Amino acid sequence: MLVTGGARGIGAATASAAAAMGAAVVLVDRLGDVLSHTAASIALSGGHVATVVGDVRDPATVEATVDLAIGRFGRIDGVVNNAGGGFWAPFERVSAKGQAALVDENFTQVTHVVRAALPHLGRGASIVNVTSIEAHRAGPGFALYSAMKAAVENLSKSLALELAARGIRVNCVAPDMIPTPGDEGLAADSGALLDDAYSPQPLDGPGQPEDVAHAICYLLTDLARFVTGSTIHVDGGTFAASGWRRRLADDSYSL
């Protein structure tokens, strides 16, 4: 199984959970020191793991990762496109260079990974793309990030149909309210504040990267053999709430 952005957060949690289920995992990430620590932890638990230090926006890194997976383990049964990221800024202040970075990091690299892996995916293989709740709602200050996550969600549906005859499934997981190192400071940058009287999600939270990892692992396995072109929202109910907030004093809801 190949996991992009595998050094920390959701990627690391997914790699650890999949390895615990018996999968051999190949991780790629720019953060070499953190990636080494994650791989060592997986190996210490008896898992089979290999790593590539590099940026998946670079097609050469993607090719090297796929080559390592085939050379070390002989095949690829699952691909998890987890790498991505963004920053808060009003749309009119995002430069052309900043826009290109957001497009490459959140959309183009996903196409690179899928295209490179496809020749090695056989019947029963699964692709899981990690998007965001912002793929399904507006993202003021994150307009391009949201647009690219929506693009990945739409791409996943199209690929699900294109690859169905080959027995390859394609799905998404859309997290929210999951604290990860890559998201630190984004709420403060955007000015988003939590009201002490209300909870932003119906379920008590926040969630954890492992919650997303478990949903991904389900989609990777034969437990989800008849699921394709779908999205699992791992968000404590925030997408379903669509603006409704839970009043902490009495568990009632208001807009």
N, C-alpha and C positions, 0 to 999 in steps of 0.2 A: 504494500500500500504506500502511496506517495502522498505526503502532506506538505503543503507550502506554508510558510510562516510557522514552522513547527517548533521554534525555540521556546516560546512562552505562551501564556494565555490559553485560548481555545485550541490552538494548534498543538501545543504540548499536551494538554489534557486529552485531546483526541488520540494522539500518538500513544500515550500511556494506556488509555483504555483499550485501544485496538490491540496493542502488544499483549496486554493481559488476557485478551481473548484468543491469542495465538497468532496474530498477524505479524508478519515481518514488515517493518516500517522504514521508509526512506524519508528523511526530513531535510528540507532546504530552508535556509534563513540567512539574513545578512548578519545576524548577531552571533558571531562565531563562539565567543566564550559561553554565552547562555545556551546555545545549541549543544555545545559539548557537555554541559552540565545535565541538560535534559536527556541526551543520549546515554550518558553514564548511568543515570537513574533508571532508565528503561533496561539497560543491559544488566544492571545489578539485580533487577527483579526477574531476570531470566529471559528478557525479550530479545528479539533479533532486530538490530537497528543499524542503519548506515546514514551518513549525513553529507550534505554539500553546503559549504558556506558560499553564499552568493545571492544576487538580486534577481528574482524571477522576472523582473522587467527586461532582463537581458536574455534574449533567446538562447545564447550560448550556455548560460547557466541552466536553463530549462532542459536543453539537450543533454547536458552533462548529468543532470539529476535522473533523467529517464534512462540514460546509458548505464548509470550506476545501479539503478533498480534492476535492470535486465541482467547486467553482468553479475551482480551479487546474488539475486534471488530467482532469476530465470523468467519471471513474468510480473505483470501488474494486474491486480484484481480490483483495486480501488484507487480513486484519486480524490483528494480533498483539497479544493482550492480555498484556502483560508487566508492567505496573505492579502493585505489591503491596508488602507489607512486614509486619513484625511486631516483637515484643519478647518477651523472656523474662520470665515471671512465673508462679508457681503459679496454677492456675485460680481458687482461692478469693480471691486477691488482685486479680484483674482487676475493675475497677469496671464499672458499666453503661456509662459513657462510653467506657472502654477497649474493652469488648466491641463496642460499636457501631462504633468506629473500625476494629477488626480485620475486622468483617463487611463494612463499606463498602469498605475498601481492598482486600480480597482476594476478595470475591464480588460484592457489589452493583454495583460499578463495571463489572465484566465484563458483567453483564446490560445495563447502560446502553449500553455500547459496541456490543454485538452488536445490540441492538434498534434503535439509531440507524443502524447501518450496513446492516442487512438490506435495506431498500428499494432500496439502490444496488448490491447484490451480484447478479451474474448467474451464469449457468451457467459452471462452471469455477472459481468463486471459492473461496477457502480461508480458514478461520478457524483460527488456532493459539493455544491458550491455554497460557501458561507456568504450570505448577503447581509441584510440588516432590516430592521423595521422600517428604516428610511427608504427601502425599496418600494414601500407600499403606502407612503404618506409624504407630505411636504417636509422639506428640511431647510428652513430658513437659515442662512449662514453656512449651509452645507449643500447648496443646490447641485453642484457638480458631483459631489460624492453620492448624493441621493440618486441622481440621474444614472450614474454608472452602476449602482447597486440594482436599480430597476432594469438596466440593460442586461445585467448578468441573469436576473430572474427571467426575463423574456428569452434570452439566449438559451437558458436551460430548458424551457418549454419546447423551443424549436429543436434543440438537440435530442430531447427525449423522443420526439417523433422520428427524427432522422435516423436515430440509432436503435429504435425499437426492434426492427427486423433482425438486427445483429445480437439482440438479447442484452444490450447495454442500457442500464437505467441512468437517468439524470434527474437529480432533485436538488432542492435548496433547503438550507436552514437559515432562518432569519432571527437572530438574537436581539434582545433589548434588555436593559437593566442587568447586564452582566459586567461586573468590574474587571477590566483587563489592563495590563500595563500600557498598552498602546492608546487607551482612551483617557489616561490620566490628564486632568486639566482641561478637557474639552468642554465640560459643563461650565467651568469657571470662565473660560474664554468666551463662551456664547452668552454669558449672563444668565443662564438658566439656574433658577434657585428652587429648592424644594420647600414647600409650605409645611411647617411643622404640624398643621392640622390635618393634612391630607397625605395619602400615599399615592404615588404615581402609578402603581400597579395594583390590581386586585389581590393577588397572592402576596403574602409576606415575603419580603426579599431584602436585599437583592439576590439574584441567582448567582451561580458560580460557573466558571468555565466547564466544569465537569457536567453540568446540566446540558450544555450544548453538545459536549462530546458524546454523551449517551444517545442523543437524538441522531447524531451523525453516524454512530456505530450501528444503530438500528437500520438506517438507510443503506449502509454498506453491506449488510448481511442478507441472507435469504429470508429472514423474517419480513423483509420489505420487498419480496420478489415481485409483487404485483403493484408496486408503487413507483410511478415515474411521472415526471412533469409536475411534481407537487412541491409545496413549501411547508415545512414545519416551523411554526412560530414558537420560539423558546424565549418567552418574554414576560412570564408571570401574568399574562392577560392584558398587557398594555395595547396590543393591536386590537383586540376585541373591545377594549374600553373606548377607544376612539375619542378621547377627550373627557370621558367620565373619570372622576377621581373618587377614591374611597375615603370617607371621613373617618379618621382614626378613632374618634370618640365613640361612635355608635355603629360603624361599619355600613352606614348608608352611603349613597352615591349622589354626587352633584356635578354639574358641568362647570 
